[in-house]
Amino acid sequence: MNFPQTPTDVAQQFTNENDSVSFNSGLKAVFIRNVKILWQYKFTIIVGFVNTFIAASLFYYVSLLVPQNTIAQDGYVVSSVSFIFAGAILVDISTKILMKSMNSFTSEMRQGTFETLSCLPFGLKRYFVSEISFEVVYGLVISIVHYVPVFLIFPLFIGFNISWSSLLTLLLLLICILIFFFSLSLLAANFTILVKRGREIAMVVVGLIHLLSGSLFPLDLFPQWLQVIAYFSPMTIAVRACRLCLFGNGMITSKIVWIAIIALIVSSAIIIFLFNLTYKKIYNRIREKGTAHEF
C-alpha cells in the first residue's frame, strides 16, 4: 500500500535531487561576493605588490651572500638566487592561502555568519568548502600577479632546466600542494571557531612550514635531530621535488617526486578525515548553544 508523501518527504527528495545544483549556485555566489569585497579594498592589493617587491629584494641580496652563489642538492647545482626563490614562491602561495582563509573565517565568525548558515539548506560545511575554494584560487592568482614585476626585475631562475615531462610533473606536484593546503585550511577553519583566533593559528602553521620545509636554505644546515623532524612534513619533500623538476629535470618516475605526491595525497586525506570529525562537534555546538562568535 502506497502512503502519500508528507511535505517533509517531498522537501527531502527535492533537496537530494538538487544537491549539486545548490552547491554550485552557492559556490558561485560566494565567489561573486568575495570578488566584490576585494574590489572595495583595492589599496590592499597595491600594498601587496610593494610587500612582495620588498621581500623579493631582501631574498635576492641575501642569496648573493652564499659562497660562490651556488647551492647543491639532489645531484644538481643551482644558483643560490634560484634555489631560494623557488622555495620562497611556494611558501608565499601557501602563506597567502592560509592567512587569507583564517582572516576571512575570523571576520565571518564575528558577524554571526556561521550561526545563520548552520540553519539554512546550503549548510555550514558547504560554506566552508566554498570559502576555502575561493581563498585557494585567490591566493594562487594574487601570488602570481604580485610576482610579475619581480620576475621582470630580478634574474630569479638562473640555470633553469626543465623539459615537457618535467613541466607536467611540476604541474601535478603543484596541484597536490594546493589540495594539501586546501585540506589544511579546512581543518584550521574548524579550530578558528574553537579558539577564536584564526590569524594566530595561520601564523603558527606557516612558521612551522617555513622552518621545516627547507624552502629558503638546504636542510643540511639543520642539526640532525631537527632534520629528522623536518622530514615528517609533507612540504619538505614537496619543495625538494619541485626544485628537482625546475633545475634537475625531475620526472614522475623520480623517487623524490612520487614520494612527494604520495605524502601530499595521504596527508590531505588524513587532514580531511580530521576535519570531518571536528566539524561534527563544532556543528553540534552551534546547533545546541546557538552561537559561536563570542570572543
C-alpha positions as CSV (number, residue, x, y, z in Angstrom):
1,M,0.0,0.0,0.0
2,N,1.4,3.4,-1.0
3,F,1.1,6.2,1.5
4,P,1.0,9.8,0.3
5,Q,4.3,11.7,0.7
6,T,4.4,14.1,3.6
7,P,5.7,17.7,3.0
8,T,8.9,16.6,4.8
9,D,9.5,13.7,2.3
10,V,8.9,16.0,-0.7
11,A,11.3,18.6,0.7
12,Q,14.0,15.9,1.4
13,Q,13.5,14.4,-2.1
14,F,13.8,17.9,-3.7
15,T,17.0,18.6,-1.6
16,N,18.6,15.3,-2.7
17,E,17.9,15.9,-6.3
18,N,19.3,19.4,-6.3
19,D,22.3,18.9,-4.0
20,S,24.8,19.6,-6.8
21,V,22.9,22.5,-8.2
22,S,22.6,24.0,-4.8
23,F,26.3,23.7,-4.1
24,N,27.3,25.0,-7.5
25,S,25.0,28.0,-7.1
26,G,26.3,28.6,-3.6
27,L,29.9,28.3,-4.7
28,K,29.2,30.9,-7.5
29,A,27.5,33.2,-5.0
30,V,30.5,33.0,-2.6
31,F,33.0,33.8,-5.4
32,I,31.0,36.8,-6.7
33,R,30.5,38.2,-3.2
34,N,34.2,37.8,-2.3
35,V,35.3,39.5,-5.5
36,K,33.1,42.4,-4.8
37,I,34.5,42.7,-1.3
38,L,38.1,42.6,-2.6
39,W,37.3,45.3,-5.1
40,Q,36.4,47.6,-2.2
41,Y,40.0,47.0,-0.8
42,K,41.9,47.9,-4.0
43,F,44.6,49.6,-1.9
44,T,45.3,46.3,-0.1
45,I,46.2,44.7,-3.5
46,I,48.6,47.6,-4.3
47,V,50.2,47.2,-0.9
48,G,50.7,43.5,-1.7
49,F,52.7,44.5,-4.7
50,V,55.0,46.6,-2.5
51,N,55.4,44.0,0.2
52,T,56.2,41.3,-2.4
53,F,58.8,43.5,-4.0
54,I,60.5,44.3,-0.7
55,A,60.6,40.7,0.4
56,A,61.9,39.6,-3.1
57,S,64.6,42.3,-2.9
58,L,65.7,41.0,0.6
59,F,65.8,37.4,-0.6
60,Y,67.7,38.4,-3.7
61,Y,70.5,40.2,-1.9
62,V,70.7,37.7,0.9
63,S,71.1,34.9,-1.7
64,L,74.1,36.7,-3.1
65,L,75.9,36.2,0.2
66,V,76.1,32.5,-0.3
67,P,79.7,31.3,-1.1
68,Q,80.2,31.1,-4.9
69,N,76.5,31.9,-5.2
70,T,75.6,28.2,-5.7
71,I,73.8,25.5,-3.8
72,A,74.0,21.7,-4.4
73,Q,71.0,19.4,-3.8
74,D,69.9,16.0,-5.1
75,G,72.6,15.8,-7.7
76,Y,72.3,19.2,-9.3
77,V,74.0,22.5,-8.7
78,V,71.9,25.7,-9.0
79,S,72.4,29.4,-8.3
80,S,71.6,30.5,-4.7
81,V,69.2,33.0,-6.1
82,S,67.2,30.4,-8.0
83,F,67.3,27.9,-5.1
84,I,65.9,30.4,-2.6
85,F,63.2,31.9,-4.9
86,A,61.9,28.5,-6.0
87,G,61.2,27.7,-2.3
88,A,60.1,31.2,-1.3
89,I,57.4,31.4,-4.0
90,L,55.9,28.0,-3.0
91,V,55.8,29.1,0.7
92,D,54.4,32.5,-0.2
93,I,51.5,31.0,-2.1
94,S,50.7,28.7,0.9
95,T,51.0,31.6,3.3
96,K,48.5,33.7,1.4
97,I,46.1,30.8,1.2
98,L,46.2,30.1,4.9
99,M,46.3,33.7,6.2
100,K,43.5,34.9,3.9
101,S,41.4,31.8,4.8
102,M,41.8,32.3,8.5
103,N,41.3,36.1,8.4
104,S,38.1,35.6,6.3
105,F,36.8,33.0,8.8
106,T,37.5,35.2,11.8
107,S,35.7,38.1,10.2
108,E,32.7,35.9,9.2
109,M,32.5,34.5,12.8
110,R,32.4,38.0,14.3
111,Q,29.5,38.8,12.1
112,G,27.5,35.7,13.1
113,T,27.6,34.2,9.6
114,F,28.1,30.7,10.9
115,E,25.0,30.6,13.0
116,T,22.9,31.8,10.1
117,L,24.4,29.3,7.7
118,S,24.0,26.3,10.0
119,C,20.3,26.8,9.9
120,L,20.0,27.2,6.1
121,P,19.7,24.4,3.5
122,F,23.1,25.4,2.0
123,G,24.7,24.3,5.2
124,L,27.8,25.2,7.1
125,K,30.1,22.6,5.6
126,R,29.3,23.6,2.1
127,Y,30.1,27.2,3.0
128,F,33.4,26.0,4.5
129,V,34.3,24.3,1.2
130,S,33.1,27.2,-0.9
131,E,35.0,29.8,1.1
132,I,38.3,27.9,1.2
133,S,38.0,27.1,-2.5
134,F,37.8,30.8,-3.2
135,E,40.8,31.5,-1.0
136,V,42.9,28.8,-2.7
137,V,42.1,30.3,-6.1
138,Y,42.6,33.8,-4.9
139,G,45.9,33.0,-3.1
140,L,47.3,31.4,-6.3
141,V,46.2,34.2,-8.6
142,I,47.3,37.1,-6.4
143,S,50.7,35.5,-5.7
144,I,51.3,35.2,-9.5
145,V,50.1,38.8,-10.1
146,H,52.3,40.1,-7.3
147,Y,55.4,38.3,-8.6
148,V,55.0,39.6,-12.2
149,P,57.2,42.8,-11.6
150,V,59.6,40.7,-9.5
151,F,60.1,38.3,-12.4
152,L,60.8,41.2,-14.8
153,I,63.3,42.9,-12.5
154,F,65.3,40.1,-10.9
155,P,67.1,37.1,-12.7
156,L,65.3,34.6,-10.5
157,F,65.7,31.3,-12.3
158,I,69.3,31.2,-13.5
159,G,70.2,27.8,-14.8
160,F,66.5,27.0,-15.4
161,N,66.4,23.5,-16.8
162,I,63.0,21.8,-17.5
163,S,61.6,19.5,-20.2
164,W,58.0,18.9,-21.1
165,S,57.9,15.8,-18.9
166,S,59.3,17.8,-16.0
167,L,56.8,20.6,-16.6
168,L,53.9,18.2,-16.5
169,T,55.3,16.6,-13.3
170,L,55.7,20.0,-11.8
171,L,52.1,20.9,-12.5
172,L,51.0,17.6,-10.9
173,L,53.0,18.5,-7.8
174,L,51.5,22.0,-7.6
175,I,48.0,20.5,-7.8
176,C,48.8,18.1,-5.0
177,I,50.3,21.0,-3.0
178,L,47.1,23.1,-3.5
179,I,45.0,20.1,-2.4
180,F,47.1,19.8,0.7
181,F,46.7,23.4,1.7
182,F,43.0,23.3,0.8
183,S,42.5,20.5,3.3
184,L,44.8,22.2,5.8
185,S,42.8,25.4,5.6
186,L,39.5,23.4,6.2
187,L,40.9,21.9,9.3
188,A,42.3,25.2,10.5
189,A,38.9,26.8,9.9
190,N,37.4,24.4,12.5
191,F,40.0,25.4,15.1
192,T,39.4,29.0,14.3
193,I,35.9,28.6,15.6
194,L,37.1,26.8,18.7
195,V,39.9,29.1,19.8
196,K,38.5,32.3,18.1
197,R,41.9,33.3,16.7
198,G,42.3,32.4,13.0
199,R,45.3,34.7,12.3
200,E,47.3,33.3,15.1
201,I,46.7,29.7,14.0
202,A,47.7,30.5,10.5
203,M,50.9,32.3,11.7
204,V,52.0,29.2,13.7
205,V,51.3,26.8,10.8
206,V,53.0,29.0,8.3
207,G,56.0,29.5,10.6
208,L,56.5,25.7,11.0
209,I,56.2,25.2,7.2
210,H,58.8,27.9,6.6
211,L,61.2,26.4,9.2
212,L,60.8,22.7,8.3
213,S,60.4,22.7,4.6
214,G,63.9,23.9,3.7
215,S,62.3,26.4,1.4
216,L,64.9,29.1,2.0
217,F,68.0,27.0,2.7
218,P,69.2,23.4,2.5
219,L,68.2,21.1,5.3
220,D,71.8,20.0,5.7
221,L,72.3,23.2,7.7
222,F,69.9,21.9,10.4
223,P,71.1,19.9,13.4
224,Q,70.5,16.2,12.9
225,W,67.5,16.0,15.3
226,L,65.7,18.8,13.5
227,Q,66.4,17.2,10.1
228,V,64.5,14.1,11.4
229,I,61.5,16.2,12.4
230,A,61.6,18.2,9.2
231,Y,61.2,15.0,7.1
232,F,57.8,14.4,8.7
233,S,56.4,17.5,7.0
234,P,55.0,16.7,3.5
235,M,56.1,20.1,2.3
236,T,59.7,19.2,2.9
237,I,59.8,16.6,0.3
238,A,57.4,18.6,-1.9
239,V,59.7,21.6,-2.0
240,R,62.7,19.3,-2.9
241,A,60.6,17.6,-5.7
242,C,59.5,21.0,-7.2
243,R,63.1,22.2,-7.2
244,L,64.2,18.9,-8.9
245,C,61.6,19.5,-11.7
246,L,62.8,23.1,-12.2
247,F,66.6,22.5,-12.1
248,G,67.4,18.8,-12.2
249,N,64.9,17.6,-14.9
250,G,62.8,15.6,-12.4
251,M,60.1,13.3,-13.7
252,I,57.2,11.3,-12.4
253,T,59.4,8.3,-12.1
254,S,61.9,10.1,-9.9
255,K,61.9,8.7,-6.4
256,I,61.7,12.1,-4.7
257,V,58.7,13.1,-6.9
258,W,56.5,10.1,-6.3
259,I,57.3,10.1,-2.6
260,A,56.2,13.8,-2.5
261,I,53.0,13.1,-4.4
262,I,52.1,10.1,-2.1
263,A,53.0,12.1,1.0
264,L,50.8,15.1,0.0
265,I,47.8,12.9,-1.0
266,V,47.9,10.8,2.1
267,S,48.4,13.9,4.4
268,S,45.4,15.6,2.6
269,A,43.2,12.5,3.2
270,I,44.1,12.4,6.9
271,I,43.5,16.1,7.3
272,I,40.1,15.9,5.6
273,F,39.2,13.0,7.9
274,L,40.1,15.1,10.9
275,F,38.1,18.0,9.5
276,N,35.0,15.8,9.3
277,L,35.5,14.6,12.9
278,T,36.0,18.1,14.4
279,Y,33.3,19.7,12.1
280,K,30.6,17.5,13.6
281,K,31.5,18.6,17.1
282,I,31.5,22.3,16.1
283,Y,28.2,22.0,14.2
284,N,26.5,20.3,17.2
285,R,27.8,23.1,19.4
286,I,26.4,25.8,17.2
287,R,23.0,24.0,17.0
288,E,22.8,23.4,20.7
289,K,24.1,26.8,22.0
290,G,23.0,28.9,19.1
291,T,26.2,30.9,18.9
292,A,29.9,30.6,18.1
293,H,31.0,34.1,17.6
294,E,31.7,35.5,21.2
295,F,35.3,36.5,21.8
